[in-house]
Amino acid sequence: MNTKEAYEQKLKAQLDEMSAELKKLEAKANQAEADAQIEYSQQMQELRARQQEANQKLADLRNSGEDAWEDLKAGAEQAWDAFNSALKSASSRFK
């Protein structure tokens, strides 16, 4: 396995974990009272957007050649960090 493949697998595993956490938060949002649901809904929209961005970065990385993937790595890491930070923030707010 080359470095690019290992990096892709690492990102995919992290994305899977964050997606599972997002599903837990969505379940909580569905059980919340009306006022809390509005706040949950807004937070879920942001998280879904971050998740979509992270998925797109992973797809870009997968479709890149061996020479170009290093250039895409920084953007992928930024997307992951943004999604992870937003997810942690939402998790702490809605426990």
Sequence and secondary structure as in RCSB ss.txt:
>XXXX:A:sequence
MNTKEAYEQKLKAQLDEMSAELKKLEAKANQAEADAQIEYSQQMQELRARQQEANQKLADLRNSGEDAWEDLKAG
AEQAWDAFNSALKSASSRFK
>XXXX:A:secstr
  HHHHHHHHHHHHHHHHHHHHHHHHHHHHHS HHHHHHHHHHHHHHHHHHHHHHHHHHHHHHS TTTHHHHHHH
HHHHHHHHHHHHHHHHHHT 
